[in-house]
């Protein structure tokens, strides 16, 4: 897309349309998106683990709630005024068939990814699960290189390597803290499927960013919310079909009656998990729109380093030496990405200052 000024804090060369948003408005929207992503993801993971801890066992139900609350997005869609300015691109809008195809493909991928994540969380503690999910930043760097032409710098390479090392340490951890009743083999399966889910999630983020840039070519939050609604609708339908086809729906009533904290707690857990996932998704997609998929994954990783601390308080997860080292390594990798963003921010500001000075000089 033909934009005029560079994105602040982005690690890509894409640019932000400051002609549509003042700088303080852009920063405010970024701050809101970051808050939604961190709070939403942390709360969702804790509540999802709580569902399993208290007697829940339906992986399809745990998957369904990750997208089922999408109708609440209709509230901001119709209440927040959208920009009516024409896109900077002169290309015609995509056809209905193209939009349906994008929504269907992304929705099915999201449903599959959520199912794999649910499986991983069933076999892992919330802290271990979150630390392994931090590997999604390394996967995103690789996919961004091939899909979005993201350049590898020394800091990005360093972060990719250490985040991979962080996940590897947990995968080979003999003193694992798998949930009670599960074997060491289940723990290994949980690690592998969580790594697989992280890779797929990163691929989805890159494809979503590519859809914004190459197909949708519009820059309003309405488009972001519509994309989230359409893909969540497809994912919810796919999960509902899976729930019915697997036969797990037959045991939901018995599962609710046997929930350790009571039936009301069972319902509230599922409801608030669904709401938390939608808050998380809005933040993630908002950052893809405002900055890039890579930056969205950076902030997502921040919440994944916060979740283990919360899980120790809530679930009394063990924090052995390997897990502590893994957390420190993950923070190191995250810091590398943040510092790369800082460097790019300085370059963007200098470029903007040079362009502004040149424009003022030529107008005299």
VENURBEL-V378788 format. One record per backbone hydrogen bond with DSSP energy under -0.5 kcal/mol. CO is the residue of the C=O (numbers start at 1). NH is the residue of the N-H. If there is no record, write none. Layout:
BEGIN
CO/NH, CO/NH
END
This chain:
BEGIN
1/3, 5/16, 7/10, 14/7, 16/5, 16/18, 17/20, 17/21, 22/26, 23/27, 24/28, 25/29, 26/30, 27/31, 28/32, 29/33, 30/34, 31/35, 32/36, 33/37, 34/38, 35/39, 36/40, 37/41, 38/42, 39/43, 40/44, 41/45, 42/46, 43/47, 44/48, 45/49, 46/50, 47/51, 48/52, 49/53, 50/54, 51/56, 52/55, 54/260, 57/59, 58/62, 59/63, 60/64, 61/65, 63/66, 64/67, 64/68, 67/70, 68/71, 69/72, 70/73, 71/74, 72/75, 72/76, 73/77, 74/78, 75/79, 76/80, 79/81, 95/99, 96/100, 97/101, 98/102, 99/103, 100/104, 101/105, 102/106, 103/107, 104/108, 105/109, 106/110, 107/111, 108/112, 109/113, 110/114, 111/115, 112/116, 113/117, 114/118, 115/119, 116/120, 117/121, 118/122, 119/123, 120/123, 120/124, 125/129, 126/130, 127/131, 128/132, 129/133, 130/134, 131/134, 132/135, 133/136, 134/137, 135/138, 135/139, 136/140, 137/141, 138/142, 139/143, 140/144, 141/145, 142/146, 143/147, 144/148, 144/150, 151/153, 153/157, 154/158, 155/159, 156/160, 157/161, 158/162, 159/163, 160/164, 161/165, 162/166, 163/167, 164/168, 165/169, 166/170, 167/171, 168/172, 170/173, 172/174, 174/176, 179/182, 183/187, 184/188, 185/189, 186/190, 187/191, 188/192, 189/193, 190/194, 191/195, 192/196, 193/197, 194/198, 195/199, 196/200, 197/201, 198/202, 199/203, 200/204, 201/205, 202/206, 203/207, 204/208, 205/209, 206/210, 207/211, 208/212, 209/213, 210/214, 210/215, 211/215, 211/216, 212/217, 220/223, 220/224, 221/225, 222/226, 223/227, 224/228, 225/229, 226/230, 227/231, 228/232, 229/233, 230/234, 231/235, 232/236, 233/237, 234/238, 235/239, 236/240, 237/241, 238/242, 239/243, 240/244, 241/245, 242/246, 243/247, 243/248, 243/249, 247/250, 248/251, 249/252, 251/255, 252/256, 253/257, 254/258, 256/259, 259/262, 262/266, 263/267, 264/268, 265/269, 266/270, 267/271, 268/272, 269/273, 270/274, 271/275, 272/276, 273/277, 274/278, 275/279, 276/280, 277/281, 278/282, 279/283, 280/284, 281/285, 282/286, 283/287, 284/288, 285/289, 286/290, 287/291, 287/292, 292/296, 293/297, 294/298, 295/299, 296/300, 297/301, 298/302, 299/303, 300/304, 301/305, 302/305, 302/306, 303/307, 304/308, 306/309, 306/310, 307/311, 308/312, 309/313, 310/314, 311/315, 311/316, 311/317, 312/316, 318/320, 320/324, 321/325, 322/326, 323/327, 324/328, 325/329, 326/330, 327/331, 328/332, 329/333, 330/334, 331/335, 332/336, 333/337, 334/338, 335/339, 336/340, 337/341, 338/342, 339/343, 340/344, 341/345, 342/346, 343/347, 344/348, 345/349, 346/350, 347/351, 348/352, 349/353, 350/354, 351/355, 352/356, 353/357, 354/358, 355/359, 356/360, 357/361, 358/362, 359/363, 360/364, 361/364
END
